[in-house]
């Protein structure tokens, strides 16, 4: 497990403040927006801004290059559990028959 001392050795002074900011990123929409842009495109975002519930990254010419939601949508799908239980039970039985 990483300790504050080891993190300070690796990242230097101010690591406590960095950890605090990272842990509170969900409360700071601007910081969250910047962090969410990281890794979403191979291009470098020169600037960004918040538009509603999205962050938009721009290239040096001001052209939009990426748009990312601050929160990912959640989709709940209906599953027919009875079919899955039967399939799972059949797999277990088949596996048990091989082992005995």
C-alpha positions in Angstrom: 0.0 0.0 0.0 1.2 3.5 -0.8 1.8 5.8 2.1 1.8 9.6 2.1 5.6 9.4 2.7 6.2 7.2 -0.4 3.9 9.4 -2.5 5.8 12.5 -1.4 9.1 10.9 -2.4 7.7 10.1 -5.9 5.7 13.2 -6.6 7.4 15.8 -4.3 6.0 18.5 -2.1 2.3 19.3 -2.5 1.2 15.7 -2.9 -1.3 16.1 0.0 -3.1 18.9 -1.8 -3.1 16.9 -5.1 -4.7 14.0 -3.4 -7.3 16.2 -1.8 -8.1 17.8 -5.1 -8.4 14.5 -6.9 -10.7 13.1 -4.2 -12.9 16.1 -4.5 -12.9 16.2 -8.3 -16.5 15.0 -8.4 -17.6 18.2 -6.6 -15.6 20.5 -8.8 -17.2 20.4 -12.2 -14.4 22.3 -14.0 -11.7 20.0 -12.6 -13.9 16.9 -13.4 -14.3 18.3 -17.0 -10.6 18.6 -17.5 -9.9 15.1 -16.1 -12.6 13.5 -18.3 -11.0 15.0 -21.4 -7.8 13.2 -20.7 -7.4 10.2 -22.9 -10.6 10.7 -24.9 -8.7 11.7 -28.1 -5.2 11.4 -29.6 -5.3 15.1 -30.2 -4.3 17.7 -27.6 -7.2 19.9 -26.3 -5.9 23.4 -26.2 -8.9 24.7 -24.4 -12.2 23.3 -23.0 -15.4 24.6 -21.6 -18.5 23.2 -19.9 -21.8 23.2 -21.9 -24.6 21.9 -19.7 -23.7 18.4 -18.6 -20.9 18.0 -21.2 -17.3 19.2 -21.5 -16.1 20.2 -24.9 -12.4 20.2 -26.0 -11.1 22.5 -28.7 -7.9 22.5 -30.8 -5.6 25.6 -31.0 -7.8 27.0 -33.9 -10.9 26.8 -31.7 -12.4 23.8 -33.6 -14.3 21.3 -31.5 -12.5 18.0 -31.3 -14.2 16.1 -28.5 -17.4 16.2 -26.5 -17.7 14.1 -23.3 -20.6 13.8 -20.8 -19.8 14.6 -17.2 -21.9 11.6 -16.1 -22.2 8.4 -18.2 -25.8 7.3 -18.9 -26.9 4.1 -17.2 -28.9 1.6 -19.2 -30.8 -1.2 -17.3 -31.7 -4.1 -19.5 -34.3 -6.7 -18.7 -32.9 -10.2 -18.4 -34.8 -13.5 -18.4 -33.2 -15.0 -15.4 -34.9 -18.4 -15.7 -33.2 -19.1 -19.0 -29.8 -18.2 -17.5 -30.4 -20.4 -14.4 -31.2 -23.4 -16.6 -28.2 -22.8 -18.8 -25.9 -22.3 -15.8 -27.3 -25.5 -14.1 -26.8 -27.4 -17.3 -23.2 -26.3 -17.5 -22.5 -27.3 -13.9 -24.1 -30.7 -14.5 -22.0 -31.2 -17.6 -18.9 -30.2 -15.8 -19.7 -32.5 -12.9 -20.2 -35.5 -15.2 -16.8 -34.9 -16.7 -15.1 -34.9 -13.3 -16.7 -38.1 -12.0 
